[in-house]
Amino acid sequence: MAESLLARKYIDGIYIPVGLLVVGTALVKREWTAYALLLGIALGAIKFFNTRPQAVLKPDAFQEFELKEKTIISHNVAIYRFALPTPTSILGLPIGQHISIGAHLPQPDGSTKEIVRSYTPISGDHQPGYFDLLIKSYPQGNISRHMASLAVGQTIRVKGPKGAFVYTPNMVRHFGMIAGGTGITPMLQVTKAIIRGRKAGDRTEVDLIFANVTEQDILLREDLDQLAREDKGFRVHYVLDKPPAGWEGGVGYVTAEMIQKWLPKPADDVKILLCGPPPMISGLKKATESLGFKKARPVSKLEDQVFAF
């Protein structure tokens, strides 16, 4: 979203100082007013371009970013905050795309191998100076275990943007989203962008099915519930494989019946977004097709009615 030229930082940092320079010169030495105006314009232009957000991502080259903060969510989940080069820097990541993290990791045979995995930040370019990653570490997860071992001050290697999906406001009337576990991250990224865009006219409806094993596994539940309370166009439906007593949400795996109950019906202005473990995605592609959605491709493209991240 383009930043307004009437933003407070431009008024306080450029327009007022330039105005004072010109007016002060006119009062003291009127014949120098034109020179003061030209100088003010030049200095203002320099200040303007220095304060504009600078996108730092490179699609074909890894860059290192330092871990500034690590927030433990549970025994195997944390939010990692990485610093960008300057307080006004942004990743330059389009909504719906992701980054690649690479690391040279030791292998069982004693060799070292570069491992690359994809992650979607839970922060956005409207938050300059840093980016946040929500990562769940798995016993067999190469990069996720590497991330869990990082200490503040250490760095990771990142490149991007990557991915076939790019969100634009009102691209569809209604999104149906299904996420499993950490598959919530691209859904949250898109949903937050939609809600931020309400004032500018984004009318997109969102229904999200979020599937997990236990209630304790529901990542960012407070954030999701808060978004649902604040925005009538967003609804979240929880499904648990092992629910506690008295659970009122869905139970078991996400079924065609759940999709039919909670998500929008097939239509040209409806899109289904999927993100989760491969077996889950495979089953959901079959379920959506059985309900009348267009058959999902093995590798999704932006125009697909059923898109898997």
C-alpha positions in Angstrom: 0.0 0.0 0.0 1.5 3.4 -1.0 2.4 5.7 1.8 0.6 9.1 1.8 2.7 12.1 0.9 0.8 13.9 3.8 2.2 11.4 6.3 3.3 13.0 9.6 6.9 12.2 9.1 7.0 14.1 5.8 5.2 17.1 7.3 7.5 17.3 10.3 10.7 16.2 8.6 10.5 17.9 5.2 7.6 20.4 4.6 7.9 22.4 7.8 11.8 22.7 7.8 11.8 23.7 4.1 9.0 26.2 4.8 10.9 27.7 7.7 14.1 28.0 5.6 12.3 29.8 2.8 10.3 32.1 5.0 13.3 32.9 7.3 15.4 33.7 4.3 12.7 36.0 2.8 12.5 37.9 6.1 16.3 38.4 6.4 17.4 38.6 2.8 14.6 38.7 0.3 16.8 38.6 -2.7 18.1 35.1 -1.6 14.6 33.6 -1.4 14.7 31.8 -4.7 18.1 30.2 -3.8 16.6 29.2 -0.4 13.7 27.6 -2.2 16.0 25.6 -4.5 18.1 24.5 -1.6 15.1 23.5 0.4 13.7 21.5 -2.5 17.1 19.7 -3.0 17.5 18.9 0.7 13.8 17.9 1.0 14.2 15.5 -2.0 17.3 13.9 -0.3 15.4 13.5 3.0 12.4 12.1 1.1 14.3 9.4 -0.7 16.3 8.5 2.4 13.1 8.0 4.5 11.3 5.9 1.8 11.1 2.2 2.7 13.8 0.2 0.9 13.0 -3.4 -0.1 16.0 -5.6 0.7 15.0 -9.1 -0.6 16.9 -10.5 -3.6 15.3 -13.5 -5.5 18.6 -15.0 -6.6 21.0 -14.2 -3.8 21.0 -15.2 -0.1 21.5 -12.4 2.4 22.2 -12.6 6.1 19.8 -11.2 8.8 20.5 -11.1 12.5 18.2 -12.6 15.1 17.2 -9.8 17.5 14.5 -11.4 19.5 13.1 -14.9 20.2 9.7 -15.4 21.8 9.0 -18.9 23.1 5.4 -19.9 22.4 5.6 -23.6 23.6 8.2 -26.3 23.9 8.7 -26.5 20.2 7.2 -23.3 18.8 8.8 -19.8 18.8 8.5 -16.4 17.0 11.9 -15.3 15.7 12.4 -11.5 15.0 15.1 -10.7 12.5 16.5 -7.2 12.0 16.5 -5.5 8.6 19.5 -3.3 7.6 17.8 0.0 8.6 14.7 1.1 10.6 13.0 2.0 7.3 14.0 -1.2 5.4 11.2 -3.6 4.4 11.5 -7.2 3.0 9.6 -6.3 -0.1 7.5 -9.4 0.1 4.2 -9.4 -1.9 1.2 -10.6 0.1 0.9 -14.4 -0.5 4.5 -15.0 -1.2 7.2 -16.5 1.0 11.0 -16.5 1.6 13.6 -19.3 1.4 15.9 -20.0 4.3 19.1 -21.8 3.6 21.7 -23.3 5.8 24.8 -25.6 5.4 24.0 -28.4 7.8 26.1 -31.5 8.9 24.8 -34.8 7.6 25.0 -38.3 9.2 27.9 -39.3 6.9 30.0 -36.4 8.2 29.5 -34.2 5.1 27.8 -30.8 4.9 24.8 -30.1 2.7 22.9 -26.9 1.9 19.3 -27.3 3.0 16.6 -24.8 1.9 13.1 -24.5 3.2 10.3 -22.0 2.6 8.6 -19.9 5.3 5.9 -17.2 5.3 6.6 -14.3 7.7 3.7 -13.3 10.1 4.8 -9.7 9.8 4.5 -7.5 6.7 6.0 -4.6 4.8 3.8 -2.2 6.8 6.1 -3.0 9.7 9.6 -1.7 8.6 12.8 -2.6 10.3 12.3 -6.2 11.0 10.4 -9.4 10.0 8.9 -12.2 12.2 8.8 -15.9 11.5 6.6 -18.4 13.4 8.4 -21.7 13.3 7.6 -25.1 14.9 10.7 -27.3 15.3 10.4 -31.0 14.5 12.8 -33.8 15.5 13.5 -34.6 11.9 13.2 -31.0 10.6 16.6 -29.7 9.3 15.9 -26.0 9.1 13.4 -25.9 12.0 15.9 -27.5 14.4 18.6 -25.2 13.1 16.3 -22.2 13.9 15.5 -23.5 17.3 19.3 -23.7 18.1 19.9 -20.0 17.1 20.9 -17.5 19.8 20.2 -13.8 19.6 22.9 -12.2 17.6 23.3 -15.1 15.2 22.2 -14.9 11.6 20.2 -16.8 8.9 20.5 -16.7 5.1 17.4 -15.6 3.3 16.3 -15.0 -0.3 13.0 -14.3 -2.1 10.3 -13.5 -2.9 9.1 -17.0 -3.9 5.7 -18.4 -4.8 3.0 -18.3 -7.4 0.3 -16.6 -5.3 0.2 -12.8 -5.0 -2.8 -11.2 -3.3 -4.5 -8.1 -4.7 -7.5 -6.5 -3.1 -10.9 -7.9 -4.1 -9.3 -10.5 -6.4 -12.2 -12.7 -5.3 -15.5 -12.2 -3.4 -14.8 -14.9 -0.9 -11.8 -17.0 0.2 -12.2 -20.4 1.8 -9.0 -21.2 3.7 -7.9 -24.5 5.2 -4.7 -24.7 7.3 -3.0 -27.4 9.3 -0.5 -26.5 12.0 2.1 -24.0 10.8 0.2 -23.8 7.5 -1.6 -21.0 9.2 1.2 -18.5 8.4 0.2 -17.7 4.7 -3.5 -17.6 5.7 -2.8 -15.1 8.4 -0.6 -13.0 6.0 -3.5 -12.8 3.5 -6.2 -12.3 6.1 -4.4 -9.4 7.8 -3.8 -7.7 4.4 -7.5 -7.9 3.7 -8.5 -6.5 7.0 -5.9 -3.7 6.7 -7.4 -2.9 3.3 -11.0 -2.4 4.6 -10.7 1.4 4.7 -9.5 1.4 1.1 -12.4 -0.7 0.0 -11.4 -4.3 0.3 -14.6 -6.3 0.7 -13.2 -9.8 0.6 -15.0 -12.3 2.8 -12.8 -15.0 4.5 -13.7 -18.3 6.2 -10.8 -20.2 7.7 -10.8 -23.9 8.8 -7.8 -24.4 11.1 -7.0 -28.0 11.9 -4.7 -29.2 14.7 -4.1 -32.3 16.9 -4.9 -30.8 20.3 -6.2 -27.5 21.6 -2.7 -26.6 22.8 -1.4 -26.9 19.2 -3.6 -24.1 18.0 -1.0 -21.5 17.0 -1.8 -17.7 17.3 -5.3 -18.5 18.5 -5.6 -15.2 20.4 -4.6 -13.3 17.3 -7.1 -15.2 15.1 -9.9 -14.7 17.6 -9.2 -11.0 17.9 -9.3 -10.6 14.2 -12.6 -12.4 14.0 -14.0 -10.2 16.8 -12.9 -7.0 15.1 -13.8 -7.9 11.5 -17.3 -9.2 10.5 -15.9 -10.4 7.2 -13.5 -13.0 8.8 -14.6 -16.2 10.5 -12.4 -19.0 11.9 -13.5 -22.6 12.5 -11.3 -24.9 14.6 -11.0 -28.6 14.1 -9.1 -30.9 16.5 -8.1 -34.5 16.0 -8.0 -35.0 19.8 -10.4 -32.6 21.3 -10.9 -32.0 25.0 -14.2 -32.7 26.8 -16.9 -30.2 25.9 -15.2 -29.2 22.7 -17.7 -27.5 20.4 -15.6 -27.2 17.2 -14.9 -29.8 14.5 -13.5 -33.2 15.4 -11.2 -35.4 13.4 -9.7 -34.7 9.9 -11.2 -31.9 7.8 -13.9 -33.5 5.7 -16.0 -32.6 2.7 -18.9 -32.1 5.0 -16.9 -29.5 7.1 -15.9 -27.7 3.9 -19.5 -27.6 2.7 -20.7 -26.3 6.1 -18.2 -23.6 6.7 -16.6 -22.5 3.4 -18.1 -20.8 0.4 -19.8 -22.8 -2.4 -18.0 -23.2 -5.7 -18.3 -20.0 -7.9 -16.1 -18.0 -10.3 -15.5 -15.4 -7.7 -14.5 -17.9 -4.9 -11.0 -19.3 -4.3 -10.0 -22.1 -1.8 -6.5 -21.7 -0.3 -4.8 -24.8 1.3 -1.6 -25.1 3.4 -0.5 -27.9 5.6 1.2 -31.4 5.6 1.3 -33.1 2.2 -1.1 -35.9 3.1 -3.6 -33.4 4.4 -3.4 -31.3 1.1 -3.8 -34.4 -1.0 -7.0 -35.3 0.8 -8.3 -31.8 0.7 -7.8 -31.5 -3.1 -10.0 -34.6 -3.5 -12.6 -33.3 -1.1 -12.9 -30.0 -2.9 -13.2 -31.6 -6.2 -16.0 -33.8 -4.9 -17.9 -30.7 -3.9 -17.7 -29.2 -7.4 -14.6 -27.1 -7.2 -12.2 -27.3 -10.2 -9.6 -30.0 -9.9 -6.5 -28.8 -8.3 -3.2 -29.1 -10.2 -0.2 -30.9 -8.8 1.6 -27.5 -8.7 -0.8 -24.6 -8.1 -1.0 -21.4 -10.3 -2.5 -18.1 -9.3 -5.5 -18.5 -11.5 -6.5 -21.9 -9.9 -9.7 -22.1 -8.0 -8.1 -24.4 -5.5 -4.6 -23.1 -4.6 -2.1 -25.0 -2.4 0.8 -23.1 -0.9 
